[in-house]
Amino acid sequence: MELIISDPEEIVKISKTLSVMARVNILRLTSENPLDITELSEILHMSKGNVSNHVAELESTGLIEINYENGVKGIRKVIKPKYEKITILLSDTSTSSEKTQENG
């Protein structure tokens, strides 16, 4: 699935979320295979609390899906990206074609 954003406020919101390398790494790692908080914590060498905070930020911007599954010691929070591709449109295509016609 692809996310295409052109709204300036959405561009800023997504950009801020992706400006932290740990969040980008979480998206990349979980795109290969859905992982839970503990697994991400071990792979990224970060505390579970820190990983949980980054996951919460990704969730609030709608970039990940979370599923709850039974685990060995309770419920596992399993993360996977919602989108395979994120496209940012910096100009509205209808506006661009109108400008081209005016100048041509």
N, C-alpha and C positions, 0 to 999 in steps of 0.2 A: 504494500500500500504506500502511496505517496502523499506527503503533506505539502501543499502549495500555499504560501502565504504572501499577501501583498499589502495588507493593512499595516501601516507604519507602527502602530502600537503592538501588534502581534510580532512584527519583525524584532522590535526591541526586546519584548518579553522572551522570545525564543533565543535570541542572541545572548541575552544575559544568562539564561539557563545553561547554554552551551559554552559559556566563557570559562567554565571551570573544567580543567582536564579530567578530574575524577568522574564527572558526569558523562563526558564524552567516552571515557574508558568503560563506564558501566553500560552505555548504549552499545558500544562495539562488542564487549564481552557477551552480553546477553543476546546479541543478534546471531551469534554462532550457536548458542544453546541457552535456553532459559536457565537462570541461576537464582538461588535464594540469597538472603542477606548474609548468612554465614559463609557461603561459598565465595561471594563477592569480597567479603571482609578478608578472607584468607588469600585470595588471588591478588587483591590490591594492597595488602598489608596495611589495612586501616581498621579502626575499631568498628564494631557493629553499629554503634550509635552514629558514628560519622557517616557510614554507608547509608544508614536509614535516613539521615538528614538529606543526603544527596538524592536518594530515591524519592523522598517526599517532594523535593523540588521538581524532579522530572515528572512525577505524577501530577503535580499541580498545573503544569503546562501542557499536560495531555500527551507527553512523548512516550510514555510506557504503559503497559498493561500489567496488572498485578492479579495473580491467581493464588488462592490459598489452598494448600494441599496438606494432607496428613503427613507428618514426619515422624522420625524416631522418638523425639521428645516433645511432640505437640504439633502445632500447625506451622507449616513453612510458608513464607511469603515469597512466591516465585515471580521473578521479574522478566519481562521480555519487551523489546521495543514495539511501539504501535506502528511505526513507519519504517520502511526500508530506505526511503529517500525523502529529503527535505529540500524544497526549492523555494527560494526567496525571489519574488518578482519586485524589482526596484521601480518599475514603471508600469502603469496601466496600459495594456496593449491597445485599447480603444483610443486612449489619449494620444499615444505615440502615432497611430495611423492618422489621426486628425491633424496633428502637427505636421506630418509629412505632406499631407495634401495641401495645407495652407502655404507651406514653403515651396511647393513644387509647382 
